[in-house]
Amino acid sequence: MNFPRLSLASLVSALRGLGAPRASVLQEHEIVTLRDLLWQLPFRYLDRGSLCELGSLGPAQCSLPGTVRPWVTVVGTIQQVKSVRTRFKFHILEVVLSDETGTAKVMFYNQPYLAKSFKEGERVLIFGPLTQGKYGVEFRVPHYELLGASTDELFVQRILPVYRRLGPITSKIRSKLIHDALDAVHPPDDHLPLSLRHGLPDELQALRLLHQPPDDSDLEALNEERSLAHRRLKTQELYSFSLGVASRKEKRLRRKGQAVVTSDQLREQLRMYLPFALTPTQRRSFKEIADDLRSGQVMNRLLQGDVGSGKTLVAFLAMAMVAETGGQAALLVPTEVLARQHVATFRKLLGERASTLQLLLGGMKAAEKKEALLRIQSGEARYIIGTHAIFQETVKFHGLQLVVVDEQHRFGVRQREAMKDKGIDPHWLVMSATPIPRSLAMALWGDHDHSMIEELPPGRQPVESLLLMRNQMEQAWVEMERHLNQGQQAYVVSPAIDPQDESKVVLRDIHTMEALLRKRFPKVTIESVHGKMKSEDMTDRMKRFAAGEIQILVATTVIEVGVDVPNATLMIVDHAERFGLSQLHQLRGRIGRGTRAGVFLMISDQESERLKALLTLQDGFAIAKKDLDLRQSGDFFGTKQSGLPTFIVADASRDVEILMECKQRAEIHVQQGLNAQERLWIRLEHKNFTLAEIS
């Protein structure tokens, strides 16, 4: 079919014969342009080998019990379609194929609806293992592709790309759309530097190689995304991302910031606030932040530290440095519970100066909120702690100089733009407990300067980690009894709200777990929290747990960030294999925060290297490195809590070598200067994948 030449930016509806219903389905799955269609790659590839003649099939090619035999690919004409229902109500569909050399049977079980798909006289491709049947060899429930009466060999290539079904759009329909799109698209401009694209195909060639792989392609490299075509697309994504990051940093360094003036009196005031001596890396991190605040340039710094490493104290000192010299500093947190916990911590640190502290939450009563807004606008409030409510239009600052963001992935560019719309361009300090290796963090957040707290403060209690099989659950309940009898509290973490949540695997969900615990501990106060609850209900239960009114809190991962209950000394994680290693470490950080040591129990029948790593490793950055070594997988951070950019083909952690190469080249390119066409290309590229919100 001949199409007018189209660009990758053309709407997918430009393909002739697509039809409104299919176009609507594609749009529902965010496939709007030809680029969207072509960049969504097959999720796996199958090697169907060479086509076999039906007459050549025999017992030697059959799959035997306990053996692995190669699958066989044949193309034949349908001679007969026969449906049989046995006396046990078992349905068998028998399809007889023929070619010039012989015949073969294809069997499908309990799928009577398939009878309408197979029509006598039409051709079909069959791909699957052979089995010795009662009357000869036969295919049983194989893969198949209906070819119709056509002799078109489009879908009879050796290596078969397999796509995820999009509603009524099957893998075969999608292959046809992609074939038409590849025929219609003209090659786009290539913005990759020669040093990065050397030895790689161009973008359109790469897409052809991945959607229509030649018969001699390396199947393993395709399935592991190691082919040169994959590398080309990964490099393109990571380079455009790196250019954007480097460009943002270059713009930031040109902006003038509000310089904070220090003095001996200020230094003495900060020393008075300290409850204990800073660790060496806390001291180094604060010095780096203080130097930024004095520099006259806008600070944009990432403060990394493991769970419980004392990031909040360093952030408090930075806020005090601003607040005690006449400015305002705001601390943004993801939940109301965490905001209230920070207020309690700051009150203790500020002592007599606690009157300069102000909490601002979306759920405040009208009168309370009005008073808070007036204190912020007048400058009476120097330390402001709150959630997204801080960004509302009604909030007017008297002199905001510093914004501290707790858990970077929860806030980003939109919120910063909201500040600029208020005529404010403050310093930014971002705190993150997500353990990301330093080199990777510098590449991903290259427009931030970096500080890292690498040790835990003295007095932090150790946490013992144990792994139990599901048939050992009673040991977990005995351990829980021990903690409860000593007046302590416990978390029980469940991976799902519903029994079959985001998986075909049936899980013991949070409601089932709560019922089990109520039966096992009838005299104990038990409540549950999860993401589908009303915000005020969840906040109330978390407050009651923190106050000691609830002894066992059953939860999903909503507790993984910032919940600080010193009396909680036990955590039991059910179906531990369902969580990322970093996520488990974050959860473990919720216990052992008081004077007593904690116990972290993982329940799983999968004694994997990942879970066993937690039994010996305590340091989050060591865990991150171990997980990368074990898996070489982008899932290492967990998918929802990491804040990492989500690319289409590239993977930030797995492809770190490519990312670092792109980062270095991008920084040089930005120093040399970007032209208008390159800046436009970056903006277009960034619309095509979900980037971490970095400004």
N, C-alpha and C positions, 0 to 999 in steps of 0.2 A: 504494500500500500504506500503510495507517495503522499507525503505531507509537505506543506510549506515549511521552510526552515524556521524553527522556533528556538527561543533561548531557554535556559534552565529556569528563568524567572517566569516563563509563560504559565498561564493557568492550565491545570491538568485537563480542564474542560475543552481545551483547544484540540485534544486528540479526537479525531473523527470516530464516530461510532461508540463513544464512551457511554453516552446516554445519561439523562438526568438522575435516575435512581442510583446508578453506580457512582456518579460524581458526588452525590449527596453522602453516600457511605464513606467515600474517601475523605470528604471534608470532615465528617464526624471523627475520623481518625487523624485529623490535622495533616492530611495530604492535600494541599491546595495547589501547589506548583509542580512542574515537572521535576524540579530539584528535590522536592519532598518525596516524590514517587521513587526517584532513582537512588536517592541516598539511603532509603530504608532497605537495607541489604537482606539477603536470605539469612535465616537463622541457622541453617546447616546445609551441607551438600552431601549428596549420595552418589557413590560410584556404581553405575549400573552395568559396568563392564561392556563388552561388545555384545551386540544383538545376536541371540542364538536362534537357529532355525528350530521349529517345533519338532521336526523329525530327528533332531540330534539329542533330544532330552532322554535321559535314562537314569537307572538307579544309581550310577556312579556320582551323579550330581545332587542326590537327595541329602537332606539334613538328617543325621542320625542322632539319637539321644546322646547327650553329653559331648557332641562335637559341634564345631562351628564351620559351616560351609558357606562359600560365597553365594550371594544372591544372583539370580538369573534374570535376564531381561529378554522379553520376547514381544513381538508385534504380530497380531493375527486378526483375522476377520471373524466376527461372531457368527457362528453357525446355528447355535441353539441356546435358548435361555429357559431353564426349567426350575420351578419352585416346588419344594417338597416339604410337607409338615409331618413329622413323625408322630407316632401315637403318644409320645411324651411331650407333645406340643413344642417340639424343637424344630426350628425352621432352617432349611438348607436351600441355598440358591446355587445352582450349578450352571456355569457358563462354559460352553464348548467353543474353543477357538480352532482355527485352521490357517495354515499357509500352504505354500506350494509343496512343502516337504512332509507335512503330517498334521496331527491334531493334539490338543491338550485340554484338560479340564481345569477350571478355576472354581474353587469352592468358597462361599461366604456363609457364615453361620449367624442366625438370628438377626439378619438385616434384610427383611423382606422388601423394604422400600427400595433397595437397590435394583430390583427387577425392572423398575421403570427407566433406570439409567442405561441399561444394556439393551441395545436394539440389534436384531439380526441384520447382517449385511454391513454393519459399521465396524470400523477398526478400533482396536484398543491396545494400549501398551500395558504390559504386566511386568511388575518388578517385585521379586520376593524369593524366598527359599522354596525349593522343590521338596515334596514329601512323597514317599512311597504309599500309594493308596491300594485299595482292594483290587482295582482293575488297572493298575499302572501308576505312573507318576502323575502328580497333580500339584497345583498351587493352592495353598490354603490361606485365605484372607490376606492377599498380597496388596502392595500399592498398585494403583492403576491410574491410567490417564485415558480418557475417552477421546479418540482422534476423529470421530465422525466418519463420514464417507470420503474425506479428503485424503490425498496422498502427501499432504504437506508434512515434511519431516522436522518441522520447527522444534517440537517437543521430544525429539528422539535423540538428543545429544547424550553422550556417555555420562557426563557429570550433571546431575540434576540439582538445580537450586531449589530449596524448599522454603516457602514463605509462610508466615503466620496468616491464618485465615482472618479476613476482615469482614465479619458478618457474612453476607451472601457471596462476597468476592473470594473465591477459592484461590489456592496457590496457582492453578493453571490459568485462571482468568487474569490474575495479577501478572503472570509471566508474559501473557499476550500484550497487556497494556505496556509493560516495560519494554518489550520488543518494539512496539510501535513508537514509544517515546524515544528510544535510542536511535531509531531511524529518522526521527523528526528533528532532533536537537542538533544545533551547530556548535562546534567547539567553543567554549568560553575562553576569555582572556586568562592567561596564566600569570598570577601574581607571586608565585613562589620564587625566591631567589635561586639562581643556578646551583648554588652550593647545596641547597636542600632538595632540589628536584633531580639532581644528577642520578642517572640510572633508573629513574622512576617513570612510569607512564604519565601522560597528562590526565586531567580529571576525567574527560569523557572516555579515554581509553581504559582507565581504571574501572569505571562503571561498567563498561562492556565486559571486561575480564571477570568481573564479579557476578554479573547477571547472566552472562553467556560464556561460562568458562570453557576454553578449548579442551579437547579430549585428553591432551597430555598435561593438564594442570596438576599441580601437587595438591591432592585432596586433603592431606593432613594440614598443609599450610593454609588452605582455604578455611577449614573448620576451626583452626586455632588463630585465625586472623593474622597470619604471619606472611601472607603473600605480598609481593611488591605493590600490587594494586591496593591492598589494605593500607600499606605503609604510606602510599601517596595520599589517600583520603585523610588518614590520621594526621599526617604532617600538615596538610592544608588547614585542618581544623585548629591544630595546636599552634600553628604559626600565626593565623589570624587572631586567635585568642591572645597570644603573647604580644603581638603588635598593639592590641587594644590596651593591655595592661601597661606596657612600657609607655604608651602614649599618654595614658592617664597620669602616670607618675611624673612624666616630664611636664605636664600642665600644672600638677600640684606644686612642683618645686618652683614654679614661676609665681605662685600666689603668695601674697604677704599674709602672715598670721599675726595674731595678737601676742606680743611678747610678754611673758610673765616676769615681773621684776622680783628677784629674790633678795634676801637680806639675812643677817645673823639672827634677827628676831624671828623671821619666818622659819629658819632652820631649827631654832629652839622650840618653836611651837609644834613643828612636825615631830620632833623627838618626844615631846610630852604625850603625843597621841599614841605612840608605839606601845603595844602591850608587852612586847618582847623584842629581842634583837632580831634584825632581819638576817636571813640566810645569805651567803655570798652572792648567789644568783638573783635573789630578790633585790639586794643592794645594787648590783650591776644593772638590773632592769630598770629600777627607779632612776638611777643616774642617767640612763639613756633617755628616759621619758622627760626628765627634768631638763636635760640639754635641749631636747626638741622644743619644749615649752618656752625656753628662753631665746630660741634661735631667731624668732621673727618670721619663720616660715610655718605654713600650716602643717601640723603633725598629723600623720596617718600611720599609726604603729600597731602591729599585731603583737599581743602579749600571749605567748603560749606557755602552758604549764600543765602538768598532770593534775588529775583530780586531787584536791586537797593540798596543792602546793603553795597556796597563799597568794594567788593572783589578786584576790579581792583587797587584801591589805595594801598591796602595791598600788592598785587603782585608787584606793581611798587616799593614799598619800598624794597622788597626782591631783585628785579633786581638791584636797586640802590646800595644796600649793596655789591653786586658782582661787578657791573660796576665801582663803585667809588674806588675799591681796586685793580683795574687792570685786572679784568676778563671780560668776555662777558656773557650777559644774553639774551635769546631769548623768545619772546612771540608768541605762535602759536594760530591762530584763524581760525575758519571754513570758513569765507568768506572774499573777498577782501574789501567789504564795511566796515565790522567790523574792519579790519586791518587799514584802513585809518582813521576810527574814533579813534582808539587807538593812532595812530600817532599824531593826533591833540591834544588829551588829554595829551600825554607825552610831547609834545612840550611846552604846557603851564606850566606843572610841572617843566620841566628841565630849562626853561628860557635860560640863556646864555650857558648852557651846552647842548642845543638841537642839536648842531653839532655832538654829539656822537651818535645820533639816526639814524637808517637806516631801511627803508621799503624794503621788498623783496617779490615780487608777481610773479606768473607764467606768467601773462599777460603783463609784462613790455616790453618796446621796447629794442632792443638788446643793444644799447649803454648805456641806463639807467641801464640795468641789469648788464652789464659788470662792470660799475663803482661801483654798489652796492656790487658785489662779491669781487672786489679789496679792498674796504673799510672793508669788513668783514674779509677777509684773513689777512690784514695788522694789524688789531686790532684797526684801527681808529674808526670803529663802535663798540660801547660798548653795546648799546641797539638795538636789532634786532627784528623787528615786521614783521610777515608775515604769509602766509598760508603754504600749503604742500610744496611749493617751497623751503622752508628751508631744506627739506630732500633730495633734489636733489644731485646727485653725484658731480656736479660742485661747490657746496658750501663747501668752506674750512674755518674753523674757526681758529682764532688765539689763543683763549683760552676760549672756551665755558665752563662755570661752572654751569649755571642754565638754565633750560627750564621750562617755565610756559605755561601750556596748558589751554586755555579758552574753556570750555565745553568738558569734558573728553571723552564723547562718540564718538567724531569725530576723535580722535587720539588714538593710542594704541601701542601694542607690536611691530608691523611691523616698525613703525616709530622709536621706541626706539632701535630696532635692527639696523636700518639704522645708527643711531648715533654711536652705538658701532662698526659698520663696519668702521667708520671713525676714530676709535681709541679713542672715547670720551665716558666717563661715567659720565655725569653731574648729578647734583641734579634735581629732578622733583617736581614741584608744580602744582597740578591739581585743576582747579576751576570748580565748578558746582553749577548752580542755580536750578537744579532739586530738589524739596523738598522731600527728603527721610528721614524718621525717623532715628535718630542716631543709634539705635541698628541694624537696617537693613543695613545701610551704612557700619557699622563696620564689619558686616558679609560678605557683598558682596565685599567690598574693604579692606579686612582684612590685605592685604600686604601694605596698606597705613596707615600712622598715620593720625589722623583727627583733623582738626580745624574747628570751626563753628562760623560764625558771626550771632548773633541772634537778632540784632535790626537794624533799618534803621537810616542812618545819619540824623542829624537835618536839617530841611528845605525841606526834601522830601515831595512833595505835595500829599495829599490824592486823591484817585480815587473813585468816586461814581459809584457803579454798579447797573444796572437796568435790568429787564427782561421784554420783550415785546412779545406779541403774534404776529403772522404773519399778522393778520388783523389790527395791530396797527403800521404798518411800517411808516405811514405818520408822526407819532410822532417822529420817528427816523430821518426823513428827516428835520423836523422842528428844531430839536436839532442840526442837522448838519448845517443848515442855520445860526443858532445863532453863532456857533463856527467860521464858515467861515467869517461871517460879522465882527467878532472881529479880523480878520487877522490870525486866527489859522488854523491848518491843521488837516486832519482826515484820519484814516485807515478804510477800509471796508474789512473784512476778509470773504472769501468764502471757504467752505470745499472741493470743487471739481473743477478740471480744466475742466472736461467733465460733461455733464448732468447726466450720470450714472457712477460714478467713484467709483470702488471698492465696489459697493453695488447695490442691485436690487431696491433701493429706488431712485426715480427720484429727483435730487437735483437742486436747482437754482445755476448753475455753475458760475464761475468767469466772463465768457464772457457775460452771460445774465445779471449779476449784473452790469458790466461795461456799457452795453447798456442802462440799466434802469437809471443809474446815469447820463449818458450823456443827456438823455431826460429830467430828472428832474432838472439838473443843467447845462443848455446849455452854460453858460458863464464861467464855472469853468474848470480849467486845471485838467484833470483826466487821469491817466495812471494805468496800471496793471503790476504786477510781479508774476511769478509762476515758479515752478521747471522745466518746460519743455522749458523755454526760453534759448536762448544763454546766457552764463555767462556774456559776455561783455554788452549785452543789459540790463540784469537785474541790473548789477552794475551801468550802466549809469543812469537808472531810479531811483535807490535808492539814488544816489548822487544828482540828481536833486530834489528829494523830500527833502533830508536833507538840500539842499540849499534854499528851499522855492519856487522853480520854479513850483512844482506840488502841488496842494492843496488837492486833494483826491487821495490816493493810494489804489487801489483795489488789494488784495493779497491773496495768500494761506498762509500756515504756514511758508513759507520761512522767514517771518519777526520775527518769535518768539524768535530768539536768537540774542541778541546784538545790534539791531538797536536802535540808540539813536538820536532822533529828538525832542529836547526840546519844539519846537513849536507845536508838534502834541498833541492835548488835547482830541481828541475823537476817540474812536474805536467802530465800529459796527460789531458784529460777527453774520453772517447769519447761520441758522441751527446749533445753539450752541450745540444742543444735540449730534452732530456728533463728538464733541471734548472731550478729556479727561479733567477731572477737573484740573489736574496739567497743562495741555497744555493751558487751558483758563487763568489760573493764569499767566503763562509765557507771553501770549499775552497781558494781562492787564498791565504787567510791562513795556510795550513799551510806555505808555502814562503817563502824570503827571510827566515828568522828567525835566520840566522847572520851571518857577515861577508861573504858573497857575495850578489849580487843573484839573484833568482829569475826563472824563465821559466814562464809559464802558457799552455799550448797547448790551445785548444778545437777539437775535431774535429766538424764539422757541415756538412751540405749546405744548411742553412737560415741564410742570412746575414741574420738578423732584426735589427731595431732593438735588441731586448733584448740580443742577444749583442754587437752592435757597441758598445753602451754600455759594456761592460766593457773595451773596448780603450782608452777614453779616461778613464774614471773610476776612481779608486782609493779614494775615501772611501765607506764603507758607507752613510752617511746620505744622501749625494748620489745614490748608486745607488738607494736606497729611494725617494727622491722621483722620480727619473727613471722608475723602473718603474711607479709609480703614475700618472705623467703618460702613459706609453705605453699602459698596459693598462687602467687603471681597473678592476682585477680583484683579487678576494680571493686569487687564487693567487700573488700577488706574493711572499709570504713563504715559499713552499713549504709543503706541507701537513703535513708530519710534524715538522719541527724548530722551528716557530715558537713553539709554546706559546700561540697565540692561541685565544680562545674559538671553538668551532664552533657556530654558530647554525643553525637550520633554514632560515630565509628570509633573515635579515640577513647581511651580510658586513662584518666589522669594518673592513677597509681601504676598500672601495668605498663604504660607507655612513657614512663618518666624519662627514659633516655632520649626519646624523640622530643619530649617537652623541654628538656634542658637545652638541647641543641637549638630548638626553635626560640627559646628565651634569649639565648646569647645572640643569635642572628637578629632578632627583633630589636634588641636594645641598640645594636649598632645601626640598624636601619633608621630607628627613630632619631638617633643623634644626627644622622646624615640628613634627615628631613623626609617627610611623607608628602607625596603629591596628592592633589584632589581626588584623582581616580583611585588611589590606594586607600584613602580615608573612606571613600564611598564603599569600596570592596569590604573593608573591615566592618562597617555598619551593617551591610547586607549579610555578611557571614554570621555576625553575632545574633541576627534575628533567627538564624536557622538552628540554633541549639541553645539550651537553657544554661546560661553562665551563672556562676556564683555572683551575687550582687556586690560587686566591688566598685568603688568610686575612687 
